[in-house]
Amino acid sequence: MKWIRKIDLERFGPVLALVVLFVVSAATSEYFLQTKNLLNILRQVSYTGIIALGMTFVVIGGGIDLSVGSLTALAGGLSILTLNHFGGGAGALVLAVAAAILVGLTGGAVNGLIVTVGRVAPFIATLGTMAIYRSLTLYIANAGEYRSSSELYAAMGMGSFLGVPIPVWVFLMITALFALVLTSTPFGRYVCAVGSNERVAAYSAIRVNTIRFTTYAMVGLTAGVSAVLLSSRMNSMSSSGGGLNYELDAIAAVIIGGTSLAGGRGSIVGTLIGAVILGIVNNMLNMWEVSPYLQGMVKGAVIIGAVLIQRKRR
């Protein structure tokens, strides 16, 4: 059909994939459309989805961050330690949230400095800090688990507003904010310019290193926010399993959402759709009782397909 060929798959592909996946899932499972199941999918994807929103800026700017999973575990663990140290009350809760966000922001800033000032390739820089952040998380907890005894912290993680879990609200609000920043501010245009052609951006008086540093700080910030939501939901954080593979899910959501790995262009809303697509895929594979050992294969195939669409477009 000619009209199918005329569709810009790179731009509208994620939406079409989401619609098709939604219809297939609803047709093959009587439980899929239940409100509880849909909210559960959104809650599950919100943790990695929030990180993916920050990762979108990094990828558009021509970078990558492999350390966000380890940074999430470190921020969540230190948040719980702060909470326990100050007694677990309302004041301690505020300090714990601030500590997690500060740790995430600092970790992202460190990555940004290594990439911009140290001139280390983003893949190598964040691969190194991924090991450093995970090692620190394991050392502080002696390879154990960070546990909170605060009922307020657990209530925040399991809470909801208008029937929708708090992590979902946070995910949607950050999506709206970041979409506005990317599409309607000079910073968003500068990020696209840097990722498209760094040299031309520099000749255009854009502070390339400052823009790139800021993108890494942003993804670190989102890792800190995700750490708060994740650790408060469980009222704990595993030093070895907390945030494990979050970087892969975040990057996958960005790619599936249509953001180019070559940099220069991308979409925050596309990343939101990409995260939901991954959540639906995981949900349906569980409902179809597919072996968890094979589910990674399906996710990998989805990622490769999204990259092939981008390659064909270029």
Secondary structure, 3 states (H helix, E strand, C coil): CHHHHCCCHHHHHHHHHHHHHHHHHHHHCCCCCCHHHHHHHHHHHHHHHHHHHHHHHHHHCCCCCCCHHHHHHHHHHHHHHHHHHCCCCHHHHHHHHHHHHHHHHHHHHHHHHHHHCCCCCHHHHHHHHHHHHHHHHHHHCCCCEEECCCHHHHHHHHCEECCEEHHHHHHHHHHHHHHHHHHHCHHHHHHHHHHHCHHHHHHCCCCHHHHHHHHHHHHHHHHHHHHHHHHHHHCEEECCCCCCCHHHHHHHHHHHCCCCCCCCCCCHHHHHHHHHHHHHHHHHHHHCCCCHHHHHHHHHHHHHHHHHHHHHHC
